[in-house]
Amino acid sequence: MGFSADSILWKPGTTPLEIAVRCVIVYLAVLAGLRLMGKREVGQMTAFDLVLVLLIANAVQNAMVGPDNSLAGGLVAAAVLFAVNFAVGRVSRRYRPLSRFLRGHATILVNRGIIQEWNLKHEGIEHEDLTAALRQHGIASYDDVRLAVLEVDGSISVLRNDDLAPGEKSHRRFRFLKKP
């Protein structure tokens, strides 16, 4: 069994331009959906989050290439996805508002031992998840936490009270300093 140049393997059933347009639309839709899921979902995937991502990948495959099952159609789709991902990365590095939208921002979960309830609720983090994260950092009590932050990648970073030497003040950052 040989393959000819006219074989279905290479002959796309959909035009490359249509595949490209479909891929861009699906890429942006899935990116927006993942962004709306929140930081925690992307950084700390549970079993049902993984199932969702796998099913989304399967569901959007047909939306990207349509009825095309050719190798050429798949390669066009893959090339377009790589190009769009590269372009979104470059543009988001140049335009800060877009970067903030795509990446989000860090969220304070515990400040000087006080749990920031609204932030936990807003980010969809349960107290059990926060307590587990603190245990991973070797902290047994919220009173020992100087600062716990949900980072943009979904991880929780923790600064203990004893991370600062006695008498040492934590650094403060001033946003609106006037230039001389």
C-alpha positions as a printed Julia matrix, in Angstrom:
180×3 Matrix{Float64}:
   0.0    0.0    0.0
   1.67   3.19  -1.14
   0.81   6.8   -0.69
   0.36   8.99  -3.7
   0.65  12.74  -3.83
  -3.14  12.9   -4.2
  -3.72  10.81  -1.09
  -6.09  12.02   1.66
  -3.03  12.08   3.87
  -1.8   15.29   2.24
  -4.84  16.78   0.51
  -6.58  19.18   2.9
 -10.38  19.08   2.97
 -10.52  22.67   4.2
  -8.55  25.66   2.94
  -5.5   26.6    5.01
  -6.91  30.12   5.48
 -10.14  28.73   6.95
  -8.16  26.47   9.29
  -6.03  29.45  10.36
  -9.07  31.63  11.1
 -10.77  28.81  13.01
  -7.61  28.16  15.05
  -7.2   31.81  16.02
 -10.84  32.04  17.16
 -10.64  28.8   19.16
  -7.28  29.79  20.69
  -8.64  33.13  21.9
 -11.86  31.55  23.2
 -10.02  28.84  25.15
  -7.5   31.39  26.47
 -10.34  33.61  27.71
 -12.08  30.6   29.28
  -8.94  29.52  31.12
  -8.35  33.09  32.28
 -11.9   33.3   33.62
 -11.38  30.03  35.53
  -8.9   31.88  37.71
  -5.3   31.47  38.83
  -5.92  28.6   41.17
  -7.38  26.41  38.47
  -4.4   26.76  36.16
  -1.67  26.45  38.79
  -3.12  23.69  40.95
  -5.1   21.4   38.7
  -7.23  18.76  40.31
  -8.35  15.55  38.59
 -11.59  17.15  37.37
  -9.67  20.19  36.05
  -7.43  17.87  34.02
 -10.48  16.04  32.66
 -11.99  19.4   31.65
  -8.84  20.46  29.79
  -8.61  17.12  27.98
 -12.27  17.25  26.97
 -11.95  20.85  25.8
  -8.98  19.84  23.65
 -11.04  17.07  22.1
 -14.1   19.29  21.65
 -12.31  22.14  19.89
 -10.28  19.93  17.54
 -13.14  19.67  15.07
 -13.91  23.36  15.45
 -10.36  24.18  14.34
  -9.97  21.95  11.29
 -13.61  21.3   10.37
 -14.12  18.14   8.34
 -10.42  18.03   7.42
  -8.64  14.88   8.61
  -5.54  15.31   6.49
  -2.01  15.51   7.77
  -1.61  18.85   6.02
  -4.67  20.27   7.81
  -3.33  19.14  11.19
   0.08  20.62  10.47
  -1.48  23.93   9.41
  -3.53  23.99  12.63
  -0.45  23.24  14.77
   1.63  25.9   12.99
  -1.11  28.5   13.43
  -1.47  27.67  17.15
   2.3   28.02  17.66
   2.3   31.34  15.79
  -0.7   32.74  17.68
   0.78  31.67  21.01
   4.09  33.33  20.12
   2.31  36.51  18.98
   0.14  36.73  22.09
   3.25  36.31  24.25
   5.11  39.06  22.41
   2.19  41.49  22.39
   1.41  40.9   26.07
   5.04  41.68  27.0
   4.86  44.98  25.11
   1.42  46.14  26.26
   1.1   46.09  30.01
  -2.73  46.26  30.17
  -3.0   43.15  28.01
  -0.36  41.42  30.11
  -2.28  42.24  33.3
  -5.48  40.9   31.74
  -3.85  37.66  30.59
  -1.65  37.03  33.62
  -3.72  38.6   36.36
  -2.13  39.84  39.57
  -1.0   38.39  42.88
  -3.6   38.28  45.66
  -2.89  38.55  49.39
  -4.51  35.67  51.28
  -3.05  36.21  54.77
  -1.57  39.48  56.04
   0.14  39.48  59.46
  -1.81  36.44  60.6
  -5.19  37.78  59.45
  -6.98  35.79  56.77
  -8.26  37.99  53.97
 -11.68  36.31  53.67
 -12.9   38.33  50.69
  -9.77  37.47  48.7
 -10.13  33.77  49.52
 -13.74  33.81  48.43
 -12.98  35.84  45.3
 -10.2   33.43  44.24
 -12.27  30.33  45.1
  -9.84  29.03  47.7
 -11.13  26.99  50.62
  -9.64  27.34  54.11
  -8.51  23.7   53.86
  -6.51  24.48  50.71
  -4.86  27.47  52.38
  -4.08  25.46  55.52
  -2.56  22.69  53.38
  -0.37  25.25  51.57
   0.81  26.65  54.9
   1.67  23.14  56.12
   3.72  22.61  52.96
   5.73  25.65  54.02
   6.14  24.22  57.54
   3.68  26.59  59.19
   1.11  25.29  61.67
  -0.68  28.49  62.64
  -1.94  31.56  60.8
  -0.37  33.63  63.58
   3.07  32.62  62.25
   2.33  34.03  58.8
   3.61  37.46  57.88
   2.23  37.22  54.34
   0.67  34.51  52.18
   0.12  35.38  48.53
  -1.63  33.6   45.69
   0.8   34.21  42.83
  -0.25  34.69  39.22
   0.8   31.12  38.38
  -1.57  29.71  41.01
   1.08  28.84  43.6
   0.89  30.16  47.16
   4.03  31.79  48.51
   4.43  32.34  52.23
   6.62  34.65  54.3
   6.89  33.71  57.97
   7.05  36.21  60.8
  10.48  34.9   61.79
  11.82  35.41  58.24
  12.56  38.97  59.32
  15.31  39.53  61.88
  14.21  41.13  65.16
  13.94  44.89  64.77
  14.15  44.68  60.99
  11.35  46.38  59.11
   9.88  44.85  56.02
  10.53  46.7   52.79
   7.87  49.09  51.66
   7.26  50.1   48.1
   5.91  53.5   47.23
   4.06  53.73  43.95
   3.81  57.48  43.5
   7.21  58.89  44.31
   7.9   62.2   42.64
  10.99  62.33  40.51
  13.47  65.11  41.39
